[in-house]
Amino acid sequence: MNIEQAARGFAACGSEARLAVLRTLIRAGDAGLSVGQIQERCGLPASTLAHHLRCLAAGGLVDQERCGRTVVSRAAYRHIEALADYLLSECCADAKPSPVAKAARDALRSEQS
């Protein structure tokens, strides 16, 4: 991941509503949720939710798939993990990592290999 990709990803979750949608999709797991289900759980109007889902998808944080007449959205776990790894490894590269940060970075790397 490069700095431009990281900036897009972090910018995509830069509002409370988008962060709530992303959290809802992460909690939903691999099955994902339809737009209606996300709307119900987050309490957002349909047009607002559509805007936030587009932003999250553009940032690589959400994948969407059409299943018949329904659009299912899923958290893009690998990209989210890559953002976390970028933050822990690149942004803290010159500092001695805390034990917690080191354990988190090591856990992410072991899952990726």
ABEGO torsion letter per residue (X at the ends): XBAAAAAAAAAAAABAAAAAAAAAAAAAEAAEBBAAAAAAAAGBBAAAAAAAAAAAAAAGABBBBBBEABBBBBBBAAAAAAAAAAAAAAAAAABBBBAAAAAAAAAAAAAAX
